[in-house]
Amino acid sequence: MVSPMCQYSSEDGFANDWHLVHLGSRAVGGAGLIITEATAVAPQGRISPADLGIWKDEHIPSLKRITDFIHAQGSVAGIQLAHAGRKSSQQVSWKGGENLSPDSGGWETLAPSAIAFKEGDLVPSELSKEGIGRIVYEFRLAASRALRAGFKLVELHAAHGYLIHEFLSPKSNLRTDDYGGRFENRIRFLLEIVDQVRKEWPLSLPLFVRVSATEWVEDGWTEVDSVKLSAILKTMNVDLIDCSTGGNIPHVKIPVKPMYQLSFAETIKQQTGILTGAVGLITTSEEAEMIISENKADLVFMARELLRDPNFPLRAAYELKQEIIWPVQYERAKKKF
């Protein structure tokens, strides 16, 4: 499947021709499931002013155009719903990625606690309980719009140091109320979002949650926490845990190597019985096949390799000697084995 990858190519949250071609070409290339980039449930939830959005009904038609095309190719269209929290209001990455103040086209950032992500960043405003409730409802409304836009799957972005992850982590959540302190309080925000999203998102359609399975520091969010959370989410009709890592604490040393996050997907799957997805430097058909055939995870999420090669699934099928259907327009290029 195509893992969510920010494109920073929207204006006022609207999808456009870039998104149609970017996502549509992966469908033509044989990907079974294609998930949009992090799609903001509120204007303040954007990482940058160029993020994709789903905070108003006007966003639906341009997204529907994309889901229709993806489904016409035999792939499944999914959407990742997100709120960037204290990591919002940034310039796009290829323009430096610095924080944008309200005076320079940015906005007030929000977080569980008034702690900046890193030195020099804007200090976010601590969310009130009313503000928390508003964002929970914004996720619900976004799920309703996603259904009307034709998506067949929703993923909640609870990883990489964005708002939901900020609540989960004791490093970024220093609250003393019902949303902070012990584990059960820190997961409350996510559980309320799941509950509200499921009021709009049918049980017949999958609901995924992406987590950072570890923050790579002992006193942060850990693999043990992720296992406990995943077991709870399974009881709430979450279908799969998308197992990434990191993103909430700067300058952490991460042991990056091929498939370096696979063990977390395998552990969560084995210890809770929930379906999991593996992501992180998976770049070959042999690696992907091993993950599935050895039951280490249930889905393979690929990102950068699918930027390098939109037709990777078609090539992988040839390399693994698997017969699959090609687009009729491309049939004359199909190799025989």
Helices and strands as residue ranges (DSSP letters): H 17-28, E 33-40, G 43-45, G 57-59, H 60-72, E 76-82, G 85-87, G 93-95, G 102-104, E 110-111, E 125-126, H 129-148, E 153-158, H 163-168, H 183-186, H 188-197, E 207-212, H 223-235, E 240-244, H 262-272, E 275-278, H 285-293, E 299-300, H 304-308, H 312-319, G 328-333
